């Protein structure tokens, strides 16, 4: 299977999250919300244990691109986008808030695609690990953009269309990575920064104020599941 196929599968996660919003599937939204903690733990483990050693194995210079990836997502989501948070939007917002959220998330989802393609340039195992890390936050991305657009008074069709745009950005990032030299060379490091930001600055704040063992167990379970998935992938031929 090529990185393109994995990118398409990840992109469909955006649309699935949006459909849960416009169809008012409360149970699906609750499952997606509960999965945020698991996804955050898994993404942190993939970024720190799977990607960073590969990025820094020759020298420390690529660390600058890791920092760049982290900062550029913050710039897109919290400087250029005045109203943004992961998860379902439950308050009324302006229509412009939905548009700005879409623009902010599009840059991030583009680098989701870069992450998948960059991982496969290193190895099939790393590519699948990064695909899973991306997939785990695709559903809440779809929930986020669709709920913000609906809360801003836009139609359900536009909400689903917004999620589709995010999915297309992911596919575009995957396609361009091998064709654009800077992305092929530095995409993995930038993606590490993006993944760290989404996990630590987007997802963790969403649930860290909640008390109880369930969220903590999901978070730690996501982190430790990295080792199980890595061991499982070692037995597959890519």
ChimeraX attribute file (.defattr): number of C-alpha atoms within 10 A of each C-alpha:
attribute: neighborCount
match mode: 1-to-1
recipient: residues
	/A:1	7
	/A:2	10
	/A:3	24
	/A:4	18
	/A:5	12
	/A:6	21
	/A:7	28
	/A:8	17
	/A:9	16
	/A:10	28
	/A:11	28
	/A:12	20
	/A:13	25
	/A:14	31
	/A:15	27
	/A:16	20
	/A:17	26
	/A:18	31
	/A:19	22
	/A:20	21
	/A:21	25
	/A:22	17
	/A:23	9
	/A:24	11
	/A:25	11
	/A:26	11
	/A:27	10
	/A:28	15
	/A:29	20
	/A:30	11
	/A:31	10
	/A:32	22
	/A:33	20
	/A:34	16
	/A:35	19
	/A:36	27
	/A:37	29
	/A:38	25
	/A:39	29
	/A:40	29
	/A:41	26
	/A:42	29
	/A:43	32
	/A:44	24
	/A:45	24
	/A:46	24
	/A:47	23
	/A:48	15
	/A:49	13
	/A:50	21
	/A:51	26
	/A:52	19
	/A:53	11
	/A:54	15
	/A:55	21
	/A:56	13
	/A:57	9
	/A:58	9
	/A:59	8
	/A:60	9
	/A:61	11
	/A:62	19
	/A:63	17
	/A:64	13
	/A:65	19
	/A:66	23
	/A:67	18
	/A:68	18
	/A:69	24
	/A:70	21
	/A:71	15
	/A:72	18
	/A:73	23
	/A:74	20
	/A:75	12
	/A:76	19
	/A:77	23
	/A:78	15
	/A:79	13
	/A:80	14
	/A:81	20
	/A:82	13
	/A:83	16
	/A:84	22
	/A:85	17
	/A:86	20
	/A:87	23
	/A:88	21
	/A:89	20
	/A:90	10
	/A:91	9
	/A:92	13
	/A:93	16
	/A:94	15
	/A:95	15
	/A:96	15
	/A:97	19
	/A:98	27
	/A:99	17
	/A:100	21
	/A:101	25
	/A:102	24
	/A:103	18
	/A:104	22
	/A:105	23
	/A:106	22
	/A:107	18
	/A:108	26
	/A:109	28
	/A:110	21
	/A:111	31
	/A:112	33
	/A:113	34
	/A:114	32
	/A:115	34
	/A:116	33
	/A:117	33
	/A:118	30
	/A:119	25
	/A:120	21
	/A:121	17
	/A:122	13
	/A:123	11
	/A:124	21
	/A:125	22
	/A:126	23
	/A:127	23
	/A:128	21
	/A:129	25
	/A:130	30
	/A:131	23
	/A:132	21
	/A:133	27
	/A:134	28
	/A:135	23
	/A:136	22
	/A:137	26
	/A:138	29
	/A:139	28
	/A:140	26
	/A:141	27
	/A:142	31
	/A:143	30
	/A:144	27
	/A:145	35
	/A:146	36
	/A:147	28
	/A:148	31
	/A:149	28
	/A:150	24
	/A:151	21
	/A:152	19
	/A:153	15
	/A:154	17
	/A:155	14
	/A:156	18
	/A:157	13
	/A:158	13
	/A:159	29
	/A:160	26
	/A:161	16
	/A:162	26
	/A:163	31
	/A:164	20
	/A:165	20
	/A:166	29
	/A:167	29
	/A:168	22
	/A:169	24
	/A:170	29
	/A:171	28
	/A:172	20
	/A:173	27
	/A:174	27
	/A:175	17
	/A:176	16
	/A:177	24
	/A:178	17
	/A:179	10
	/A:180	11
	/A:181	11
	/A:182	10
	/A:183	22
	/A:184	16
	/A:185	15
	/A:186	17
	/A:187	27
	/A:188	31
	/A:189	28
	/A:190	27
	/A:191	31
	/A:192	29
	/A:193	27
	/A:194	27
	/A:195	31
	/A:196	22
	/A:197	23
	/A:198	21
	/A:199	24
	/A:200	16
	/A:201	15
	/A:202	20
	/A:203	24
	/A:204	20
	/A:205	14
	/A:206	16
	/A:207	17
	/A:208	12
	/A:209	9
	/A:210	11
	/A:211	9
	/A:212	8
	/A:213	9
	/A:214	11
	/A:215	19
	/A:216	17
	/A:217	14
	/A:218	20
	/A:219	25
	/A:220	17
	/A:221	16
	/A:222	22
	/A:223	21
	/A:224	15
	/A:225	16
	/A:226	22
	/A:227	16
	/A:228	10
	/A:229	15
	/A:230	16
	/A:231	12
	/A:232	11
	/A:233	16
	/A:234	11
	/A:235	9
	/A:236	9
	/A:237	7
	/A:238	12
